[in-house]
């Protein structure tokens, strides 16, 4: 059994990490795939975290 990782989120996402809790009954993406362009920062970074927390497999794309 592995110990749960309690390390903080990556610095670039730390400001978004606390605000991404979404009730699964309202926004369940289990078994779906989300392709997020512009995922390095801003809205794309925030949405990629929200989609992942909602259960989606997330593919990220960005030029930066």
C-alpha positions in Angstrom: 0.0 0.0 0.0 1.4 3.4 -1.0 1.3 6.4 1.3 -0.9 9.3 0.2 1.1 12.1 -1.3 0.6 15.2 0.8 2.9 17.5 -1.2 1.4 20.8 -2.4 0.2 21.2 -6.0 2.7 22.5 -8.6 3.4 26.2 -8.1 1.8 27.3 -11.4 -1.6 25.8 -10.4 -1.5 26.6 -6.7 -3.8 29.6 -7.0 -6.4 27.5 -8.8 -6.1 24.4 -6.6 -8.4 25.5 -3.8 -11.2 26.8 -5.9 -11.8 23.7 -8.2 -14.0 21.6 -5.9 -17.0 20.7 -8.0 -19.9 18.5 -6.7 -19.8 15.3 -8.8 -23.6 15.1 -8.8 -23.7 18.3 -10.9 -20.6 17.8 -13.1 -19.7 14.2 -13.6 -17.3 13.5 -16.5 -16.3 9.9 -15.6 -15.4 7.9 -18.7 -15.1 11.0 -20.9 -12.1 12.7 -22.5 -11.5 16.4 -22.3 -9.0 18.1 -24.7 -7.9 21.5 -23.3 -6.0 23.9 -25.5 -4.1 26.7 -23.8 -3.6 24.5 -20.7 -0.4 26.1 -19.5 -2.0 29.0 -17.7 -5.2 31.0 -17.1 -8.6 29.6 -17.9 -7.2 26.6 -19.7 -5.1 25.7 -16.6 -8.1 26.1 -14.3 -10.4 24.1 -16.6 -8.0 21.2 -17.0 -8.0 20.8 -13.2 -11.8 21.0 -12.9 -12.2 18.4 -15.7 -9.7 16.1 -14.0 -11.4 16.4 -10.7 -14.8 15.7 -12.3 -13.4 12.3 -13.5 -12.4 13.0 -17.1 -9.3 11.8 -18.8 -7.6 15.1 -19.7 -5.4 15.8 -22.7 -3.5 19.1 -22.5 -2.1 21.2 -25.3 -0.2 24.5 -25.3 2.5 26.2 -27.3 4.3 27.7 -24.2 
